[in-house]
Amino acid sequence: MPTSSLISRSALIVLLASVALAPARTSAQATAIRSVRTVLAPWDREGTETLDAMRELTRTARSAPTPEARLEARYLRASIAIDLLIASQLGAERAIPVARIADTLGVAEPELEPHLRSELGAVVSSVAYRDPAREALSALDLRAAMARGDREIDWSRHQGSRRDLLLVATATEALGISGDPAQLPAFAPEPCATATPSTPCSAPWTSLAPASRRELASMLEVSRALKRIGDRARAGDPLSRALQDRVALATARLETTTLHAIPRLERDRDLLGGEDGEPVRASVIVLVRRREVRVASMPPLRVRDGEIVLPADAGRVLPESDSVRLPWRFAGPPAAITEVARAVGAHRPDRRTVAVAVAPRVRADVLARVLVSVAEIARGPIALVRRGADGTLRGAPITIVMHDRDVSRRDLVVNVDSGRYALARRQRRITLRLPDVRPQSGIGFGHLDSLIQRLPHQRVVVGARPDVPARDLLDVAFRAIVAHDTLAVRVR
């Protein structure tokens, strides 16, 4: 068979960037390969021509007059077979069954993968074939890992078109119908892992908790893989073209996938801290200080064409924020602060979570008024949070109680006073002193923890006198959060 005809049949599958083995070829051969690419067609419907080409490659591998020709035939045959295996695994239309591939190569089906590894191992020492052979072996490793159901695959170790197609297939399955980016494997390295003082991590990564950085990095890698696959399909790559149905499904799922990120405060180390509670996925963050309230956005994030897409009305996004000055003193019962409510509304919380964090010197009445201001605007959950050691916001949703009539007899009510706190349930009142010694990790409320666990109740309602430090209220409230209780805050 003439060389150009042989390459033409092989190229029905190959179209590798590696077939640009031009450095090891004559100029005439490279030109012939490029001309073949212009007339590539999808695999024939029955697979006859494709498998015939593989048989011809087998004969060439045995009888070609030069070692170079025999080496090339072995490499091309193994590459074709791996593409066919991936097409079959990913459900390509008209995919050739694995049994027929093995039969064409003259091996039993269980011996097919070891045979391919052996063939590629024989050519990997050649300078011309080293990189593409390693890429093909890498694809076999990925295929085997996926078949085993491995979740801890280091995708950054693998490259090439096959890797991208396998990655996209894995992402499609992980996203499912829900489109939850938390289900995506770690497709890309941690974006801030290599940050140094001279080359610091940049926005928006610095404002995302580690879990959300991983999720967004994975979404971006899927988007970039889809873009590369599209480029290869338009260039005529048969494998990319054969899997366009799978690619279209992955594209549709990714376009509807939204990341509601867990914010991270790189600055603002003066806020109350603690590791209790769950990381909170908040779209608006309210930071309460003694004389100032700052409001920032962490809007829903999407990706398109390998880039992060922010909503047009995102407002000031972390680490930037809007500032509202507070008056020196307040009078009367807690009411919304107009300027705070307006600032929160400007960030369009809609039905998404608003997280409220507090600095140590804030009084309980100031926190109460800010909570009322947020509740006036927000239609979604309001979470009370503290700053974790890594900057992640941790806490839990709360209900805001404005009147005593909204407190049930089945509630466990904890009232924080100066130097003590009191528990009440079904007319029973228990008064305990606040601990005099506060360990760095927070107040040690051993007795309170025991009572919360022991006394039957519907929810825990925490309130405080106006002049009590908000820190004391939060320390008591987080005992209910630790116990995974439903928490309400009584503002007064």
Secondary structure, DSSP 8 states (H G I E B T S, - for coil): --HHHHHHHHTTT---GGG--GGGS-HHHHHHHHHHHTT-----TTSHHHHHHHHHHHHHHHH-SSHHHHHHHHHHHHHHHHHHHHHHHTT-TT---HHHHHHHHTS-GGGHHHHHHHHHHHHTTSTTTHHHHHHHHHHHHHHHHHHHT-S---GGG--SHHHHHHHHHHHHHHHTTTT-GGGS---S--TTTT--SSS---TTGGGB-HHHHHHHHHHHHHHHHHHHHHHHHHTT-HHHHHTHHHHHHHHHHHHT--B---BB-SS-TTS-B-S-SEE---SEEEEE-SSEEEEEE---BEEETTEEE--TT--SBTT--EEEE--S---SS----HHHHHHHHHT--TTS-EEEEE-TT-BHHHHHHHHHHHHHH--S-EEEEEE-TTSBEEEEEEEEE-SGGGS-TTSEEEEEETTEEEEEETTEEEEEE--S---TT----HHHHHHHHHS--S-EEEEE-TTSBHHHHHHHHHHHHHTT--EEEE--
